Amino acid sequence: MLLTAQGSTPPAVRGDDTAWMLVSTALVLLMTPALGFFYGGLVRSKNVLNTLMMSFASLGAVGIAWALLGYTLAFGPGDWIGGLDHAFLRGVGLEAGSWGGIPHLLFMAYQGTFAIIAAALVSGAVVERMRFGAYLTFITAWSVLVYAPVAHWVWGGGWIARSGALDFAGGTVVHVTAGSAAVVAALTVGGRKDYGRQALLPHNVPYVLLGAGLLWFGWFGFNAGSALGANGKAALALVNTMLAPGATLLVWMLLDHVRSRHVTAVGAATGIVVGLVAITPAAGFVGPMSAIVLGGVAALPSYFMLQYRSRTRMDDSLDVFAAHGTGGIVGALLTGVLAAKAWGGTDGMLHGNPGLVGTQAVAIVAAGAVSAVGTYAILKAISLVAPLRAADRSQGVGLDVTLHGEEAYGRGEGAVLVLRDAPPAPPSTEPRTRAAGGAA
């Protein structure tokens, strides 16, 4: 998704490329509601609406922030960060340019869908206990202050792009930054009040499978759309996006069976997501057989990271780091191993260029470190003004009722009226009267 040199002659707008990118933008936007269902099925029923809202709200909060400031900081001219040339979408019209034969406005919208889902991914680390207002403030600030600068470094002509690091569709920009932010957010906000004392089980596994399936569907726009046109590169990325998660799924099911003698649906859905994450940085740089290898290998670190995390005191509730952080790191490193010039990338270690692995590692460390520091600073700043955590009582009742005034699975008429606690009314001084029929 790297922009071409600014000095090159801009192409004309092409109808075929524009049509594909219109579809890709819609596909990637669908991934955020899909993430909501994937996450929503994994939490307890009393928090499912809150979890869904954490994803859906990103469509508004981050989408608008991207149009106002995020886009110009990511793709405006500049070295370490983009300038304000495109603030409030100034100068963003229907012309083609260094991004290819599609309108500038469409390129902005497509990139905005990446920012939206990157911020929503972090919610999986703080579900079931973070206050909704604090969360909205965090993802808005994070998308502008953390995501946009890293996107500029990698895709906007910044120093990581110039170093030769490869990230076709966001392994570093989206998944490493989100995974790093998830760890810091989980530690800063703290664990759920019942974490480590109760079994916190998924309440709706079909939601998890539905979310994973829709994520896979949307990911074709995420990866193949990153070719920024209807061309051979898009076809390669699409095929790799089909094959790599399939290999991860098979290995994950095998690991599940060896460990527990069961092949779990939640495990299968998680394996699919890990495979999608891992192939993202390599989708347009490796051949199909390499994609299968990459997907199969990527299952192992994420699977064992998930098992390890569950035995620690860190409440990364939905294992954002194990799936997205670890998957993104492994995928980026394997891109440095498997990338081939014959498929449109730079030759990697298997083709005589071991230095690419080091270049990839530098990009990973830089993106992860900036995201960690930025996340901590933003959360601490918010905590000076408002609490980050919902009260223990709210967590016990469930955030659906206490924060949103609704229940996902109503037992009565649907909406729930939630009143603030009030002192008891003073005793009445009126004389008691005898009701009809002589009853007191």
C-alpha positions as CSV (number, residue, x, y, z in Angstrom):
1,M,0.0,0.0,0.0
2,L,3.1,2.2,-0.2
3,L,2.6,5.5,-2.1
4,T,4.6,6.0,-5.2
5,A,7.1,8.8,-5.5
6,Q,5.6,12.2,-5.3
7,G,7.4,13.4,-8.4
8,S,6.0,10.8,-10.8
9,T,3.3,11.6,-13.3
10,P,-0.1,11.0,-11.7
11,P,-2.2,8.4,-13.5
12,A,-5.8,9.0,-14.7
13,V,-8.7,7.7,-12.7
14,R,-9.5,4.2,-13.9
15,G,-13.0,2.8,-13.7
16,D,-12.0,-0.8,-13.0
17,D,-9.6,0.1,-10.2
18,T,-12.2,2.5,-8.7
19,A,-14.9,-0.2,-8.8
20,W,-12.7,-2.7,-7.0
21,M,-11.7,-0.1,-4.3
22,L,-15.3,0.9,-3.7
23,V,-16.1,-2.8,-3.0
24,S,-12.9,-3.2,-0.9
25,T,-13.7,-0.1,1.2
26,A,-17.1,-1.5,2.0
27,L,-15.6,-5.0,2.8
28,V,-13.1,-3.5,5.3
29,L,-15.8,-1.4,6.9
30,L,-17.8,-4.5,7.4
31,M,-14.9,-6.0,9.4
32,T,-15.5,-3.7,12.4
33,P,-19.1,-4.9,13.1
34,A,-17.8,-8.4,12.4
35,L,-15.2,-7.9,15.1
36,G,-17.9,-6.8,17.4
37,F,-19.7,-10.1,17.0
38,F,-16.5,-12.1,17.3
39,Y,-15.7,-10.3,20.6
40,G,-19.3,-10.1,21.7
41,G,-19.7,-13.9,21.6
42,L,-16.6,-14.3,23.8
43,V,-17.9,-12.2,26.8
44,R,-20.6,-12.9,29.3
45,S,-24.2,-12.2,28.2
46,K,-24.5,-9.2,30.6
47,N,-21.7,-7.4,28.7
48,V,-22.4,-8.3,25.0
49,L,-24.1,-5.0,24.0
50,N,-21.3,-3.0,25.6
51,T,-18.7,-5.1,23.7
52,L,-20.6,-4.7,20.4
53,M,-20.8,-1.0,21.0
54,M,-17.1,-0.7,21.5
55,S,-16.6,-1.8,17.9
56,F,-19.6,0.0,16.4
57,A,-18.7,3.3,18.2
58,S,-15.3,3.3,16.5
59,L,-17.1,3.7,13.1
60,G,-18.1,7.2,14.3
61,A,-15.4,8.3,16.7
62,V,-12.4,7.2,14.7
63,G,-14.0,7.6,11.3
64,I,-14.6,11.3,11.9
65,A,-11.2,11.8,13.6
66,W,-9.6,10.3,10.5
67,A,-11.4,12.7,8.2
68,L,-10.5,15.7,10.3
69,L,-6.9,15.0,11.3
70,G,-5.8,11.4,11.1
71,Y,-5.6,11.2,7.3
72,T,-3.4,14.3,6.9
73,L,-1.1,13.1,9.7
74,A,-0.7,9.7,8.0
75,F,-0.5,10.6,4.3
76,G,0.2,14.3,4.2
77,P,3.8,15.3,3.1
78,G,6.4,15.2,5.9
79,D,9.2,13.0,7.3
80,W,8.3,11.9,10.8
81,I,4.6,12.8,10.5
82,G,2.4,14.2,7.8
83,G,1.7,17.9,7.7
84,L,-1.7,19.6,7.9
85,D,-2.0,20.0,4.1
86,H,-5.1,17.7,4.1
87,A,-6.6,18.7,7.5
88,F,-10.4,18.7,7.3
89,L,-10.0,17.0,3.9
90,R,-8.6,20.1,2.3
91,G,-7.3,19.3,-1.2
92,V,-8.9,15.8,-1.1
93,G,-10.9,15.6,-4.2
94,L,-11.7,13.2,-7.1
95,E,-8.3,13.3,-8.7
96,A,-5.9,10.4,-9.0
97,G,-2.4,10.6,-7.7
98,S,0.5,8.8,-6.1
99,W,-1.9,6.2,-4.6
100,G,-2.9,5.0,-8.1
101,G,-5.8,5.3,-10.5
102,I,-8.6,5.9,-8.0
103,P,-10.0,9.2,-6.6
104,H,-8.2,10.8,-3.8
105,L,-11.4,10.8,-1.7
106,L,-11.8,7.1,-2.1
107,F,-8.2,6.4,-1.1
108,M,-8.8,8.5,2.1
109,A,-12.0,6.5,2.9
110,Y,-10.3,3.2,2.3
111,Q,-7.4,4.1,4.6
112,G,-10.0,5.3,7.2
113,T,-11.5,1.8,7.5
114,F,-8.1,0.5,8.6
115,A,-7.8,3.1,11.3
116,I,-11.3,2.3,12.5
117,I,-10.7,-1.4,13.0
118,A,-7.2,-0.9,14.4
119,A,-8.6,1.1,17.3
120,A,-11.5,-1.3,17.8
121,L,-9.1,-4.2,18.1
122,V,-7.8,-2.8,21.4
123,S,-11.2,-3.1,23.0
124,G,-10.8,-6.8,23.3
125,A,-8.2,-6.2,26.1
126,V,-10.5,-4.1,28.3
127,V,-14.0,-5.5,27.7
128,E,-16.3,-6.0,30.7
129,R,-14.8,-3.2,32.8
130,M,-13.7,0.0,31.0
131,R,-16.1,3.0,31.1
132,F,-17.6,3.7,27.7
133,G,-16.8,7.5,27.7
134,A,-13.2,6.9,28.7
135,Y,-12.9,4.2,25.9
136,L,-14.3,6.6,23.3
137,T,-11.9,9.3,24.3
138,F,-9.0,6.8,24.2
139,I,-9.7,5.3,20.7
140,T,-10.2,8.8,19.2
141,A,-6.9,10.1,20.6
142,W,-5.1,6.8,19.9
143,S,-6.1,6.9,16.2
144,V,-4.7,10.4,15.8
145,L,-1.6,10.3,18.0
146,V,-0.4,6.7,17.6
147,Y,-2.0,5.0,14.6
148,A,-1.6,7.9,12.1
149,P,2.1,8.5,12.7
150,V,3.0,4.8,12.4
151,A,0.9,4.6,9.2
152,H,2.9,7.6,7.9
153,W,6.2,5.9,8.7
154,V,5.2,2.7,6.9
155,W,2.9,3.7,4.1
156,G,3.1,7.5,3.8
157,G,6.8,7.7,2.7
158,G,8.3,7.9,6.2
159,W,11.5,6.4,7.5
160,I,10.3,2.8,7.9
161,A,9.2,2.8,4.2
162,R,12.6,4.2,3.2
163,S,14.4,1.5,5.2
164,G,12.9,-1.1,2.9
165,A,10.6,-2.8,5.4
166,L,7.6,-4.6,3.9
167,D,4.0,-4.3,5.1
168,F,1.6,-5.0,2.4
169,A,-1.7,-4.5,4.3
170,G,-1.1,-3.7,7.9
171,G,0.7,-6.4,9.8
172,T,2.8,-3.8,11.5
173,V,0.6,-0.7,11.1
174,V,-2.6,-2.3,12.4
175,H,-1.8,-5.5,14.3
176,V,1.5,-4.8,16.0
177,T,0.3,-1.4,17.1
178,A,-3.0,-2.8,18.3
179,G,-1.4,-5.7,20.1
180,S,1.1,-3.5,21.9
181,A,-1.7,-1.1,22.9
182,A,-3.8,-4.0,24.2
183,V,-1.1,-5.1,26.6
184,V,-0.6,-1.6,28.0
185,A,-4.3,-1.0,28.2
186,A,-5.0,-4.3,30.0
187,L,-2.3,-3.5,32.6
188,T,-3.3,0.1,33.0
189,V,-7.0,-0.4,33.3
190,G,-6.6,-3.5,35.4
191,G,-8.4,-6.8,35.4
192,R,-12.1,-7.6,35.7
193,K,-13.4,-7.8,39.2
194,D,-14.0,-11.5,38.8
195,Y,-10.8,-12.3,36.9
196,G,-9.0,-15.3,38.4
197,R,-11.9,-16.1,40.8
198,Q,-14.6,-17.3,38.3
199,A,-14.6,-19.1,35.0
200,L,-15.3,-16.3,32.5
201,L,-16.8,-18.3,29.6
202,P,-18.0,-17.3,26.2
203,H,-21.8,-16.8,26.2
204,N,-22.5,-17.3,22.5
205,V,-20.1,-19.4,20.4
206,P,-22.2,-19.0,17.2
207,Y,-21.5,-15.3,17.5
208,V,-17.8,-16.0,17.6
209,L,-18.0,-18.2,14.4
210,L,-20.2,-15.6,12.7
211,G,-17.8,-12.9,13.5
212,A,-14.8,-14.9,12.3
213,G,-16.5,-15.8,9.0
214,L,-17.4,-12.2,8.3
215,L,-13.9,-11.1,9.2
216,W,-12.5,-13.6,6.7
217,F,-14.9,-12.2,4.1
218,G,-14.0,-8.6,4.8
219,W,-10.3,-9.5,4.9
220,F,-10.3,-10.0,1.1
221,G,-10.9,-6.3,0.8
222,F,-8.3,-5.6,3.5
223,N,-5.5,-7.5,1.8
224,A,-6.5,-7.7,-1.9
225,G,-7.7,-4.1,-1.7
226,S,-4.3,-3.0,-0.6
227,A,-3.1,-3.5,-4.2
228,L,-5.1,-0.3,-4.8
229,G,-6.4,-1.6,-8.1
230,A,-8.0,-4.5,-9.9
231,N,-4.7,-6.2,-11.0
232,G,-2.5,-9.2,-10.6
233,K,-1.3,-8.1,-7.2
234,A,-4.8,-8.0,-5.9
235,A,-5.4,-11.5,-7.2
236,L,-2.2,-12.8,-5.5
237,A,-3.2,-11.2,-2.2
238,L,-6.7,-12.6,-2.4
239,V,-5.5,-16.2,-3.0
240,N,-3.0,-15.9,-0.2
241,T,-5.8,-14.6,2.1
242,M,-7.7,-17.7,1.3
243,L,-4.9,-20.2,1.7
244,A,-2.9,-19.0,4.8
245,P,-5.8,-18.9,7.2
246,G,-6.8,-22.4,6.0
247,A,-3.4,-23.7,6.9
248,T,-3.6,-21.9,10.3
249,L,-7.0,-23.4,11.0
250,L,-5.8,-27.0,10.3
251,V,-2.7,-26.6,12.5
252,W,-4.8,-25.0,15.3
253,M,-7.4,-27.8,15.3
254,L,-4.6,-30.3,15.5
255,L,-3.0,-28.5,18.4
256,D,-6.4,-28.3,20.1
257,H,-6.9,-32.1,19.7
258,V,-3.5,-33.0,20.9
259,R,-3.8,-30.8,24.0
260,S,-7.4,-31.5,25.0
261,R,-8.7,-34.3,22.8
262,H,-11.3,-31.8,21.5
263,V,-11.5,-29.5,18.5
264,T,-13.2,-26.4,19.8
265,A,-15.2,-24.0,17.8
266,V,-13.7,-21.0,19.6
267,G,-10.3,-22.4,18.9
268,A,-11.1,-22.8,15.2
269,A,-12.4,-19.2,14.9
270,T,-9.3,-17.9,16.7
271,G,-7.1,-19.9,14.4
272,I,-8.7,-18.3,11.3
273,V,-8.2,-14.8,12.7
274,V,-4.5,-15.6,13.5
275,G,-3.9,-16.8,10.0
276,L,-5.5,-13.7,8.6
277,V,-3.4,-11.5,10.7
278,A,-0.2,-13.3,9.9
279,I,-0.6,-13.2,6.1
280,T,-1.5,-9.5,6.1
281,P,2.0,-8.1,5.8
282,A,3.0,-10.7,3.3
283,A,-0.1,-11.0,1.1
284,G,1.3,-9.3,-2.0
285,F,4.9,-10.3,-1.5
286,V,4.9,-14.2,-1.3
287,G,3.7,-17.0,-3.5
288,P,0.7,-19.2,-2.6
289,M,2.8,-22.1,-1.4
290,S,4.8,-19.8,0.9
291,A,1.5,-18.4,2.2
292,I,0.4,-21.9,3.2
293,V,3.8,-22.4,5.0
294,L,3.4,-19.0,6.7
295,G,-0.1,-19.7,7.9
296,G,0.8,-23.1,9.3
297,V,3.9,-21.8,11.1
298,A,2.1,-18.8,12.5
299,A,-0.4,-21.0,14.4
300,L,2.3,-22.2,16.8
301,P,3.5,-19.0,18.5
302,S,0.0,-17.6,18.9
303,Y,-1.4,-20.8,20.2
304,F,1.2,-21.1,22.9
305,M,1.1,-17.4,23.7
306,L,-2.6,-17.8,24.4
307,Q,-2.0,-20.7,26.7
308,Y,0.7,-18.9,28.5
309,R,-1.3,-15.6,28.9
310,S,-4.2,-17.5,30.5
311,R,-1.9,-18.5,33.4
312,T,-0.7,-15.0,34.1
313,R,-2.4,-12.2,36.0
314,M,-2.7,-10.0,33.0
315,D,-6.3,-9.8,31.9
316,D,-6.0,-9.3,28.2
317,S,-9.6,-10.5,28.1
318,L,-9.9,-11.7,24.6
319,D,-6.2,-12.3,23.9
320,V,-5.6,-9.4,21.5
321,F,-1.9,-9.7,21.9
322,A,-1.8,-13.5,21.4
323,A,-3.9,-13.2,18.2
324,H,-3.1,-9.8,16.7
325,G,0.2,-8.8,18.3
326,T,1.9,-12.2,18.1
327,G,0.3,-13.0,14.8
328,G,1.4,-9.6,13.4
329,I,5.0,-10.0,14.7
330,V,5.3,-13.5,13.3
331,G,3.8,-12.6,10.0
332,A,6.1,-9.6,9.6
333,L,9.2,-11.6,10.4
334,L,8.2,-14.4,8.1
335,T,7.6,-11.8,5.3
336,G,11.4,-11.1,5.7
337,V,12.0,-14.8,5.3
338,L,9.6,-15.7,2.5
339,A,9.2,-12.6,0.4
340,A,10.3,-13.0,-3.3
341,K,11.0,-10.4,-5.9
342,A,9.3,-12.8,-8.4
343,W,6.0,-12.2,-6.7
344,G,6.4,-8.4,-6.6
345,G,8.3,-7.9,-3.3
346,T,11.9,-7.7,-2.2
347,D,13.8,-11.0,-2.0
348,G,13.9,-12.3,1.6
349,M,16.2,-14.6,3.5
350,L,15.3,-17.7,1.5
351,H,16.2,-15.9,-1.6
352,G,19.6,-14.6,-0.4
353,N,18.7,-11.5,1.5
354,P,18.8,-12.2,5.3
355,G,19.1,-8.5,6.0
356,L,15.4,-8.1,5.3
357,V,14.5,-10.0,8.5
358,G,16.5,-7.5,10.5
359,T,14.8,-4.6,8.7
360,Q,11.4,-6.1,9.5
361,A,12.4,-6.5,13.2
362,V,13.3,-2.8,13.5
363,A,9.9,-1.8,12.1
364,I,8.2,-4.1,14.5
365,V,10.1,-2.8,17.5
366,A,9.5,0.8,16.5
367,A,5.8,0.5,15.9
368,G,5.3,-1.6,19.1
369,A,7.3,0.8,21.3
370,V,5.5,4.0,20.0
371,S,2.1,2.3,20.5
372,A,3.0,1.2,24.0
373,V,4.3,4.6,25.1
374,G,1.5,6.5,23.4
375,T,-1.2,4.2,24.8
376,Y,0.1,4.6,28.4
377,A,0.3,8.4,28.0
378,I,-3.2,8.7,26.6
379,L,-4.8,6.5,29.3
380,K,-3.0,8.3,32.1
381,A,-4.1,11.6,30.8
382,I,-7.7,10.5,30.6
383,S,-7.5,9.1,34.2
384,L,-6.6,12.5,35.5
385,V,-10.1,13.7,34.4
386,A,-12.3,10.7,34.7
387,P,-12.0,7.1,36.0
388,L,-11.1,4.4,33.4
389,R,-12.8,1.5,35.2
390,A,-16.5,0.9,35.8
391,A,-17.3,0.4,39.5
392,D,-17.3,-3.1,40.8
393,R,-21.1,-2.9,41.3
394,S,-21.5,-1.9,37.6
395,Q,-19.3,-4.8,36.6
396,G,-21.4,-7.2,38.8
397,V,-24.7,-6.1,37.3
398,G,-23.3,-5.9,33.8
399,L,-22.2,-3.0,31.7
400,D,-25.1,-3.5,29.3
401,V,-27.6,-2.3,31.9
402,T,-25.4,0.1,33.9
403,L,-23.8,1.9,31.0
404,H,-26.3,1.5,28.2
405,G,-29.7,0.9,29.9
406,E,-30.4,-2.2,27.8
407,E,-30.2,-5.9,27.9
408,A,-29.2,-8.1,24.9
409,Y,-31.6,-10.8,25.9
410,G,-34.5,-9.1,27.6
411,R,-36.6,-11.1,30.1
412,G,-39.4,-8.5,30.1
413,E,-40.2,-5.8,27.7
414,G,-36.7,-5.1,26.4
415,A,-35.4,-1.8,27.8
416,V,-34.4,-1.5,31.4
417,L,-34.9,1.7,33.4
418,V,-31.8,2.4,35.5
419,L,-32.3,5.0,38.3
420,R,-29.5,6.6,40.3
421,D,-29.3,5.5,43.9
422,A,-31.3,8.0,46.1
423,P,-31.6,8.4,49.8
424,P,-34.8,6.7,51.3
425,A,-37.8,9.0,51.5
426,P,-38.6,10.3,55.0
427,P,-41.6,8.7,56.8
428,S,-45.0,10.2,56.0
429,T,-46.5,12.5,58.7
430,E,-50.0,12.1,57.2
431,P,-52.6,10.2,59.4
432,R,-53.3,6.7,58.0
433,T,-56.8,6.3,56.7
434,R,-58.9,3.2,56.7
435,A,-59.6,1.7,53.3
436,A,-63.0,0.6,52.1
437,G,-64.1,-2.7,53.6
438,G,-62.3,-2.0,56.9
439,A,-58.8,-3.1,56.0
440,A,-56.1,-1.0,57.6
